[in-house]
Amino acid sequence: MILREFFDYYFRAVDPEVLAMYQNLMPGVRDLAGSYEELFSRNDDEAIAFLLDFYRLNSDLRNQNPEQAIIFNVHNNVCFPFFVEYLWKVMKPEDRQKLKEKAGADDLAEITKRLNDDVNLRNWVRKEIGCNLSQQDLFTLNEIIALQNFSSGGESSFLKYVYPDIQKLSGRVLDAGCGAGFATLVMSQYASVFSIDACKARLERAMALSNMMKKGEKNVFPRVMELIEEELGGIDVECEFPSADDLLAGTSKEVTFVEGSIDDLPYPDNYFDAINCLDVLEHTYNPEAIVEQFARVLKPGGRVFITAPTRYGEVEQHIHESIEGTLYPAMLHMHHFDPQSLTEMFERHGFKTVEITPFDFMSWDEFMDIANRSPERELAEELKSKPFDQVALQLFAVFEKI
Ligand SMILES: C[S@@+](CC[C@H](N)C(=O)[O-])C[C@H]1O[C@@H](n2cnc3c(N)ncnc32)[C@H](O)[C@@H]1O
């Protein structure tokens, strides 16, 4: 539903030459928005071929004409009014009243214009309203975020941290928050994989790739990997991508997909041998409830592989948010962790820590350079008092159920 609304809006709002590019991907259709929505809810080879062209087009637009590309949460971009209107619809009536007063306008079009022009107003909205979204609002927005990239973000971390031990995976593995299903695909050659995600569009993509893998139709995978690698270009995980032929040489065991939330897992107790959960906990409403579920469904001795942003990752995001004045917390991160808080959370639910590895480093000077540009002076001053050589923005961790 939200995809239909989005494409209806987007195709009306973009410049005619950009609209023509999207029409060219689907020549001759009458209901362009409806046809796009339909392709995002399919899991066949044709849908994957279309998606590869769609994401290639969005990636080119992002480089050449960013104001017209599908980009989440950035003012001066054609999608910005859509996100303001979404927030307007879901916010509490009393918050709507406060926003009208703060913006000095009653009309949504005028408020949108003022938000676009005023970084302080956008920062106020993020802190007062955008940071208090419900779980359902997060899930809905995620369907739109999934339009930005084919990648769901955790592919390099998977290759760097989980893949080296992949031969040890066996039995049943849960891919919790599987996203576009890259890890599912690779792990399915070694274990039966159960994949769950709340984002329908990503799940369909994961299913389509998995079906192709099962049928031995692997010609598409080099293109998939090339696109993912390019989209992740900015992420500093220092990881070489193996070739698709090497990575996906085997045949797929059983893969089962479920659309749902990982804080209420539809699997029996003591069912899984391992859980892969990369770049997910920070997006969730209640990480504690999720770890409790992991403890329930994992066999004793089973391991959970996690990646999550650190407090410095949070601070870095927070600084970028305040410089840009985003309406929603960057990439909808609701939580961040440090080695201690992550360990304590898992230990509270009967896990022991096997490994905690910080990664995605930034030099202190680089970090302070961003902090110094932030309108939030107190934060920059506080950081200056405790310098480090380097700052790790993310953590990889392995926990074992006792
Ligand atoms: C950044 S992506 C990472 C996806 C994948 N693990 C990867 O490594 O690429 C986060 C994913 O978590 C999913 N997600 C967030 N909260 C969730 C929840 N409560 N239950 C299920 N999936 C969730 C999102 O839909 C999204 O696909």
The ligand as an SDF file (V2000), in Angstrom:
LIG
                    3D

 27 29  0  0  0  0  0  0  0  0999 V2000
   20.0240   -2.6660    7.6460 C   0  0  0  0  0  0  0  0  0  0  0  0
   18.9920   -3.9650    7.2020 S   0  0  0  0  0  0  0  0  0  0  0  0
   20.0920   -5.3560    7.3930 C   0  0  0  0  0  0  0  0  0  0  0  0
   19.5820   -6.5560    6.6400 C   0  0  0  0  0  0  0  0  0  0  0  0
   20.5040   -7.7710    6.5640 C   0  0  0  0  0  0  0  0  0  0  0  0
   20.6660   -8.3990    7.8530 N   0  0  0  0  0  0  0  0  0  0  0  0
   21.8430   -7.4390    5.9880 C   0  0  0  0  0  0  0  0  0  0  0  0
   22.8370   -7.7910    6.6400 O   0  0  0  0  0  0  0  0  0  0  0  0
   21.9390   -6.8630    4.9070 O   0  0  0  0  0  0  0  0  0  0  0  0
   17.9110   -4.1200    8.5970 C   0  0  0  0  0  0  0  0  0  0  0  0
   16.7750   -5.1060    8.3280 C   0  0  0  0  0  0  0  0  0  0  0  0
   16.1210   -5.3970    9.5670 O   0  0  0  0  0  0  0  0  0  0  0  0
   14.7350   -5.4870    9.3290 C   0  0  0  0  0  0  0  0  0  0  0  0
   14.0510   -5.2850   10.6090 N   0  0  0  0  0  0  0  0  0  0  0  0
   14.1150   -4.1980   11.4210 C   0  0  0  0  0  0  0  0  0  0  0  0
   13.3850   -4.4070   12.5210 N   0  0  0  0  0  0  0  0  0  0  0  0
   12.8640   -5.6550   12.4050 C   0  0  0  0  0  0  0  0  0  0  0  0
   12.0420   -6.4540   13.2270 C   0  0  0  0  0  0  0  0  0  0  0  0
   11.6000   -6.0230   14.4120 N   0  0  0  0  0  0  0  0  0  0  0  0
   11.6990   -7.6770   12.7890 N   0  0  0  0  0  0  0  0  0  0  0  0
   12.1210   -8.1440   11.5880 C   0  0  0  0  0  0  0  0  0  0  0  0
   12.9270   -7.4390   10.7730 N   0  0  0  0  0  0  0  0  0  0  0  0
   13.2900   -6.2070   11.1750 C   0  0  0  0  0  0  0  0  0  0  0  0
   14.4820   -4.4310    8.2800 C   0  0  0  0  0  0  0  0  0  0  0  0
   13.2820   -4.6640    7.5840 O   0  0  0  0  0  0  0  0  0  0  0  0
   15.7130   -4.5600    7.3860 C   0  0  0  0  0  0  0  0  0  0  0  0
   15.5060   -5.4490    6.3180 O   0  0  0  0  0  0  0  0  0  0  0  0
  1  2  1  0
  2  3  1  0
  2 10  1  0
  3  4  1  0
  4  5  1  0
  5  6  1  0
  5  7  1  0
  7  8  2  0
  7  9  1  0
 10 11  1  0
 11 12  1  0
 11 26  1  0
 12 13  1  0
 13 14  1  0
 13 24  1  0
 14 15  1  0
 14 23  1  0
 15 16  2  0
 16 17  1  0
 17 18  1  0
 17 23  2  0
 18 19  1  0
 18 20  2  0
 20 21  1  0
 21 22  2  0
 22 23  1  0
 24 25  1  0
 24 26  1  0
 26 27  1  0
M  CHG  2   2   1   9  -1
M  END
$$$$
